[in-house]
């Protein structure tokens, strides 16, 4: 496997991006991997490696670069409540339009790398970034042919770029993995999302993972991690990518 960490120029600076892909057999379809609220960490790099190992060019950008933050472990230690508030501050500092600008820069960089395929691409986002993956597919309907939101938040809002509306602007196959127990995406939101997508005939699946909690796919999330559910989400992702990216 090939790994590199590069600085990719954006409208607002540079985003440090972890890129990994197989050593042989390229070029490989691009997968944009958007981080969750706790930021870049080795756990996410390992997940990127798992995706890359089956034949993809995976890009994991730091979305908090505008705040000068890379990994939470490098910040001054705080009590849990204060640390959580700080994290939510970083989360609130970014928006869908800002991340779509970053997405443009990521694709532009990849298009100049011979290891990355110029063909169909995919996107995945966890937690705060599920909305970014879906909007990326709406931003680049001719390019991003599949996108997944895993326990994504703010799935149905009043905003024009709400995921349930952005989904109508894509040509992609979409997948939403939702936890049964999720304060950030309660069942009524999941049901509203599912109803909207079906009413509009969007090529999408909303799957409710029974009995699990927000964060179930992250191995380092302690008691919240659910191995059977995590493996099911990998099965769904690899099937989604295979159907749409070849």
VENFEN-V523706 format. One record per residue. N is the residue number from 1. RES is the residue in one letter. SS is DSSP state (alpha for helix, beta for strand, coil for the rest). OMEGA is omega as a letter, one per 30 degrees, with the letter a starting at -180 (none if undefined). Layout:
n = {N;N}
res = {RES;RES}
ss = {SS;SS}
omega = {OMEGA;OMEGA}
//
This chain:
n = {1;2;3;4;5;6;7;8;9;10;11;12;13;14;15;16;17;18;19;20;21;22;23;24;25;26;27;28;29;30;31;32;33;34;35;36;37;38;39;40;41;42;43;44;45;46;47;48;49;50;51;52;53;54;55;56;57;58;59;60;61;62;63;64;65;66;67;68;69;70;71;72;73;74;75;76;77;78;79;80;81;82;83;84;85;86;87;88;89;90;91;92;93;94;95;96;97;98;99;100;101;102;103;104;105;106;107;108;109;110;111;112;113;114;115;116;117;118;119;120;121;122;123;124;125;126;127;128;129;130;131;132;133;134;135;136;137;138;139;140;141;142;143;144;145;146;147;148;149;150;151;152;153;154;155;156;157;158;159;160;161;162;163;164;165;166;167;168;169;170;171;172;173;174;175;176;177;178;179;180;181;182;183;184;185;186;187;188;189;190;191;192;193;194;195;196;197;198;199;200;201;202;203;204;205;206;207;208;209;210;211;212;213;214;215;216;217;218;219;220;221;222;223;224;225;226;227;228;229;230;231;232;233;234;235;236;237;238;239;240;241;242;243;244;245;246}
res = {X;X;X;X;X;X;X;X;X;X;X;X;X;X;X;X;X;X;X;X;X;X;X;X;X;X;X;X;X;X;X;X;X;X;X;X;X;X;X;X;X;X;X;X;X;X;X;X;X;X;X;X;X;X;X;X;X;X;X;X;X;X;X;X;X;X;X;X;X;X;X;X;X;X;X;X;X;X;X;X;X;X;X;X;X;X;X;X;X;X;X;X;X;X;X;X;X;X;X;X;X;X;X;X;X;X;X;X;X;X;X;X;X;X;X;X;X;X;X;X;X;X;X;X;X;X;X;X;X;X;X;X;X;X;X;X;X;X;X;X;X;X;X;X;X;X;X;X;X;X;X;X;X;X;X;X;X;X;X;X;X;X;X;X;X;X;X;X;X;X;X;X;X;X;X;X;X;X;X;X;X;X;X;X;X;X;X;X;X;X;X;X;X;X;X;X;X;X;X;X;X;X;X;X;X;X;X;X;X;X;X;X;X;X;X;X;X;X;X;X;X;X;X;X;X;X;X;X;X;X;X;X;X;X;X;X;X;X;X;X;X;X;X;X;X;X}
ss = {coil;beta;beta;beta;beta;beta;beta;beta;beta;beta;coil;coil;beta;beta;beta;beta;beta;beta;beta;beta;beta;coil;coil;coil;coil;coil;coil;beta;beta;beta;beta;beta;beta;beta;coil;coil;coil;coil;beta;coil;coil;alpha;alpha;alpha;alpha;alpha;alpha;alpha;alpha;alpha;alpha;alpha;coil;coil;coil;beta;beta;beta;beta;beta;beta;coil;coil;coil;alpha;alpha;alpha;coil;coil;coil;beta;alpha;alpha;alpha;coil;coil;coil;coil;coil;alpha;alpha;alpha;alpha;alpha;alpha;alpha;alpha;alpha;alpha;alpha;alpha;alpha;coil;coil;coil;alpha;alpha;alpha;alpha;alpha;alpha;alpha;alpha;alpha;alpha;alpha;alpha;alpha;alpha;alpha;coil;coil;coil;coil;coil;beta;coil;coil;coil;coil;beta;beta;beta;beta;beta;beta;alpha;alpha;alpha;alpha;alpha;alpha;alpha;alpha;alpha;alpha;alpha;alpha;alpha;coil;coil;coil;coil;beta;beta;beta;beta;beta;beta;beta;coil;coil;coil;coil;coil;coil;coil;coil;coil;coil;coil;coil;alpha;alpha;alpha;alpha;alpha;alpha;alpha;coil;coil;coil;beta;beta;beta;beta;beta;beta;beta;beta;beta;coil;coil;coil;coil;coil;alpha;alpha;alpha;alpha;alpha;alpha;alpha;alpha;alpha;alpha;alpha;alpha;alpha;coil;coil;coil;coil;beta;beta;beta;beta;beta;beta;beta;beta;beta;beta;coil;coil;coil;coil;coil;coil;coil;coil;alpha;alpha;alpha;coil;coil;alpha;alpha;alpha;alpha;alpha;alpha;alpha;alpha;alpha;alpha;alpha;alpha;alpha;alpha;alpha;alpha;alpha;alpha;alpha;coil}
omega = {l;l;l;l;a;l;a;a;l;l;a;a;l;l;l;a;l;a;l;a;l;a;a;l;a;g;a;l;a;l;l;a;a;a;l;a;a;l;a;l;a;l;l;l;l;l;l;l;a;l;a;a;a;l;a;l;a;l;l;a;l;a;a;a;l;l;a;a;l;l;a;a;a;a;l;a;l;l;a;a;l;l;l;l;l;l;l;l;l;a;a;a;a;a;l;l;l;a;l;l;l;l;l;a;l;a;l;l;a;a;l;l;a;l;a;l;l;a;a;a;l;l;l;l;l;l;a;a;l;l;l;l;a;l;l;l;l;a;a;a;l;a;a;a;l;a;a;l;a;a;l;l;l;a;l;l;l;a;a;l;l;a;a;l;l;a;a;a;a;l;a;l;a;l;l;l;a;l;l;a;a;l;a;l;a;a;a;l;l;l;l;l;a;a;a;a;l;a;a;l;a;l;a;l;l;a;l;l;a;l;a;a;l;l;a;a;a;a;a;a;l;a;a;a;l;a;l;l;l;l;l;a;l;l;a;a;a;l;l;a;a;a;a;a;l;none}
//
